[in-house]
Amino acid sequence: MRRMTEWLKDNPRARILELGSGESRLFLPLLEQYPHLSYVGIEPNHYQAAQAKMLLEPYPQALILEQLGYSGFENERRFDIVISLSVLEHVKDLQKFLVFSANCLKSGGRLVHLYDLGHALHPFSLMEKFYVWFCQNNFFSRFIPETKYCGYVAEAGAVKILNDNGVTIKTVTYHNNPQFVSFIKKLDNSPSARARLDQIIKFELEVSKLMRELPPALREKLFPSVCLWGVKK
């Protein structure tokens, strides 16, 4: 969210689209800080969409749509920022989703897709391993509701889809080393804990510059969360 804050300093009237917005809690501070900010969240889960609508009721510039992130704004190209957080791994039709995200952006608009590979690469049980396989099987996956889907996202494939649809991926960063995550869960909300968290984030960003030299299998094992940072041509 630090980069988001930096972008909004230059464009406090930006229009933001969040795909798979959940309860939209991350954007509450930004809506409070930037009263002219426009925000649209698309969330297919009924309970989370209802919670988001309740939380965003004080903000007339915010809108929640209870639907899948495959259509709705692609002909308007009106958003300055399109973002998804821990969503791509739960999308059944990745091609359609990524094309939609690219089409929603203005020329020069920014795109952020942060996705997690933990379920696919580090299943916590044999049952989860089987479930991920079940989801990615072309035959069986058709019977799984969109909100229950979980699968593996190939970075190169996602980058190619976005590039083919007018989004240049400027940066790829890697996050959530399993050991770091275990450590972070033990931190409290004290100033010293937040300082340590800042150090971890800075370290991940620095390591990301070197990670491209590693083969994908090793890279994803070390840092199973991937963030694609793109700009619309």
C-alpha positions in Angstrom: 0.0 0.0 0.0 3.0 2.3 0.3 3.3 2.6 -3.5 -0.4 3.2 -3.7 -0.1 6.1 -1.3 2.8 7.5 -3.3 0.7 7.3 -6.5 -2.3 9.0 -4.9 -0.2 11.9 -3.7 0.3 12.8 -7.4 -3.3 12.0 -8.3 -5.7 12.3 -5.3 -8.7 12.0 -7.7 -7.7 8.7 -9.1 -10.2 6.0 -10.0 -9.3 2.6 -8.5 -10.8 -0.8 -9.4 -10.1 -3.7 -7.0 -10.9 -7.1 -8.3 -11.8 -9.7 -5.7 -12.1 -6.9 -3.1 -13.3 -8.9 -0.2 -14.4 -6.5 2.5 -12.4 -3.7 1.1 -10.8 -2.9 4.5 -7.4 -2.0 3.1 -8.9 0.9 1.2 -10.8 2.4 4.1 -7.8 4.6 5.3 -7.2 5.8 1.7 -10.9 6.8 1.2 -10.7 8.7 4.5 -7.4 10.4 3.5 -8.4 11.2 -0.1 -12.1 12.3 -0.2 -12.0 12.7 -3.9 -10.7 9.2 -4.6 -13.1 7.0 -6.6 -13.2 3.3 -5.7 -15.0 0.3 -7.2 -14.7 -3.1 -5.7 -15.8 -6.3 -7.5 -16.4 -9.2 -5.1 -18.3 -12.5 -6.0 -18.7 -13.7 -2.4 -22.1 -12.5 -1.1 -21.1 -12.3 2.6 -17.9 -10.3 1.9 -19.6 -8.0 -0.6 -22.4 -7.3 2.0 -19.8 -6.5 4.6 -17.9 -4.2 2.2 -21.1 -2.3 1.4 -21.7 -1.7 5.1 -18.2 -0.6 5.8 -18.1 1.7 2.7 -21.5 3.3 3.4 -20.0 6.5 4.7 -18.1 7.0 1.5 -20.3 8.0 -1.5 -17.4 7.8 -3.8 -17.1 4.0 -3.2 -19.1 1.3 -5.0 -19.2 -2.5 -4.5 -20.4 -4.8 -7.2 -21.3 -8.4 -6.3 -20.1 -10.3 -9.4 -17.2 -12.1 -11.0 -14.3 -10.0 -12.3 -14.7 -10.9 -15.9 -16.8 -8.1 -17.3 -18.5 -4.7 -16.5 -16.1 -1.9 -17.4 -14.0 -3.2 -20.2 -15.4 -0.7 -22.8 -14.9 2.4 -20.6 -11.1 2.1 -19.9 -11.7 4.6 -17.1 -9.5 3.5 -14.2 -6.1 4.9 -13.1 -5.3 1.8 -11.0 -6.5 -1.8 -11.2 -5.4 -4.0 -8.4 -6.0 -7.5 -7.1 -4.6 -9.0 -3.9 -4.4 -12.8 -3.4 -7.0 -13.3 -6.1 -5.4 -14.8 -9.3 -4.8 -18.2 -7.6 -8.6 -18.4 -7.1 -9.6 -17.4 -10.7 -10.9 -20.3 -12.9 -10.6 -18.4 -16.2 -7.2 -16.6 -15.8 -7.1 -15.5 -19.4 -10.5 -13.7 -19.3 -9.7 -12.2 -15.8 -6.4 -10.7 -16.9 -7.7 -9.4 -20.2 -10.5 -7.7 -18.3 -8.1 -6.1 -15.8 -6.0 -4.8 -18.7 -9.0 -3.4 -20.6 -10.3 -1.5 -17.6 -7.2 0.7 -17.4 -6.6 4.1 -19.0 -3.6 4.6 -21.1 -0.8 5.2 -18.6 -2.8 3.5 -15.8 -1.1 1.2 -13.3 -1.9 -2.4 -12.7 -1.0 -4.5 -9.7 -1.6 -8.3 -9.3 -0.3 -9.8 -6.1 -1.0 -13.5 -6.0 -0.1 -16.5 -3.7 1.3 -19.9 -4.6 1.4 -21.3 -1.1 -1.6 -23.6 -1.5 -0.2 -25.1 -4.7 3.4 -25.2 -3.7 3.2 -25.8 0.1 -0.1 -27.7 0.8 -0.5 -28.1 4.5 -2.0 -31.6 4.1 -2.5 -34.4 1.7 -6.2 -33.3 1.4 -5.2 -29.8 0.3 -2.7 -31.2 -2.2 -5.5 -33.4 -3.7 -7.9 -30.4 -3.7 -5.4 -28.2 -5.7 -4.9 -31.0 -8.2 -8.7 -31.5 -8.4 -9.2 -27.8 -9.1 -6.6 -27.7 -11.9 -7.9 -30.8 -13.6 -9.7 -29.6 -16.8 -12.6 -32.0 -16.3 -13.2 -31.8 -12.6 -12.6 -28.0 -12.2 -15.9 -27.3 -14.1 -17.8 -28.6 -11.1 -16.1 -26.3 -8.6 -17.7 -22.9 -7.8 -15.5 -19.9 -8.6 -15.4 -18.9 -5.0 -14.0 -22.3 -4.0 -11.3 -22.6 -6.7 -7.6 -22.7 -5.9 -4.8 -23.3 -8.3 -1.3 -22.6 -9.5 -0.5 -19.4 -11.6 2.5 -19.5 -13.9 4.3 -16.1 -13.8 5.4 -16.3 -17.5 1.9 -17.1 -18.6 0.3 -14.3 -16.7 2.9 -11.8 -18.0 2.4 -12.9 -21.6 -1.4 -12.4 -21.3 -1.0 -8.9 -19.9 1.7 -7.9 -22.5 -0.5 -9.2 -25.3 -3.3 -6.9 -24.0 -1.4 -3.7 -23.8 0.1 -3.8 -20.2 3.9 -3.7 -19.9 5.1 -5.4 -16.8 7.7 -3.0 -15.4 8.6 -4.9 -12.2 8.1 -8.3 -10.6 8.6 -8.6 -6.9 8.6 -11.7 -4.6 7.3 -11.9 -1.1 6.2 -14.0 1.9 9.2 -16.3 2.5 7.7 -19.1 4.7 10.1 -18.4 7.5 9.4 -14.7 7.4 5.6 -15.4 7.6 6.1 -17.6 10.7 8.1 -14.8 12.3 5.7 -12.0 11.3 2.8 -13.9 12.9 4.6 -13.7 16.3 5.0 -9.9 16.1 2.7 -7.6 18.0 1.7 -4.0 16.9 4.5 -2.2 18.8 6.7 0.4 17.1 9.7 -2.1 17.2 7.6 -4.8 15.6 6.5 -2.5 12.8 10.2 -1.5 12.3 11.1 -5.1 11.9 8.3 -5.6 9.4 9.6 -2.6 7.4 13.0 -4.3 7.3 11.6 -7.5 6.0 9.7 -5.7 3.3 12.8 -3.8 2.2 14.8 -7.0 2.2 12.2 -8.7 0.0 12.3 -5.9 -2.5 16.1 -5.9 -2.7 16.2 -9.7 -3.1 13.5 -9.4 -5.8 16.2 -7.8 -8.0 18.3 -11.0 -7.9 15.5 -13.6 -7.9 15.0 -13.4 -11.7 18.3 -15.2 -12.1 16.9 -18.3 -10.4 14.8 -20.9 -12.0 11.0 -20.5 -11.3 10.8 -23.7 -9.2 13.4 -22.5 -6.8 12.2 -18.9 -6.8 8.7 -19.9 -6.0 9.8 -22.2 -3.2 11.8 -19.3 -1.5 9.1 -16.6 -2.1 5.7 -18.1 -3.0 4.0 -14.8 -3.4 4.5 -12.9 -6.6 3.5 -9.3 -7.5 3.2 -8.0 -11.1 3.6 -4.3 -11.5 2.4 -3.0 -14.9 1.6 0.1 -16.9 -1.0 0.4 -19.7 0.5 1.5 -23.0 
